[in-house]
Amino acid sequence: MHEGKKMTVEQYYAQVKKYRLQYPHLPCLHLGSLQRTMYMPIELCTVAPGQVVMRKLTEMQTRNMVREAATPAPVRKEKIMT
């Protein structure tokens, strides 16, 4: 929401900040408290080396992470065999 108008992060940066996102398909980072929704395009962020996240992931986030990180059994077997 910007001035009572609902818009995407890409639209916000194009109209308000006059910046065209190079990677609008990438996810955004949720910054600040959970009460105030503030999203930052990941292409505009720099993560300090060694920075850690102290909060626990939600059940959905954990499920998605495991799903993305999991190696299918045939691929894992092939890696072991080679």
N, C-alpha and C positions, 0 to 999 in steps of 0.2 A: 504494500500500500504506500502510495506517495501522494500526499495532499488529497486523501480520500479516494484516490483512483487506484484500482487494482491493475498491476502490470507485471510482466515477467522481469527477471533480473536483466536479461538481454535488452529489453525495451527501456528499462530504467537507465542503464548505462548509456544507451544510445541517445535518449532524449534529455536526461538531466545532466549527465557527466560529459556528454559529447564524445564518448569513447565507444568504438566498435569492437566488441569482443572477438578475438581471433578464434577462440575455441568455445562457442556457445553450447556445444553438446556435452561438455565436461560438467561434472557435478559441482555444486557450490559448497563452501564451508559455512556451517551455521555458527555464527559468532555471538558472544554475549550471553545473556540469560535466556532461559526458556520462555519468560514472559514477553520479552521484546524480540520479535523475529527479525534477524538481520543476516542476510546472506551475502557472502563475498565470493566473486568468481575466483576459482582456484588459480587461474592464470595471473592474478594480481597479488598472490600471496607468496611469501617466502617462509619456509619452515626452518627454524634454527636447528643445526645438527644436534642430535641427542635429545630433542624435545619429546616428552612423553605425554600421553593422555591418561589422566588419573581416574576418569569416570568409567563406570561399567557400561558396556554396550547393551542396547536393548535386545530382546529376544530376536526380533526381525533382523537387526544389524548383525548379530552373531550368526544367524542362519544364512544370511547372504554372504558373509565373509567365508564361512566354511564351504558353501556351495562354489564360490569362485576359486578358493584355494585348493579344493580337493582335486586330486589327480585320479582319473578313471583307472580301474583295475588293469585293463589291458595295457595302458600306457605305462603304468607303474611297473608291471611285469616286464615289459620291453626294456625299460631303463635298467632293471636289475639284471636282466639277461645280457645286456651289452656291457 
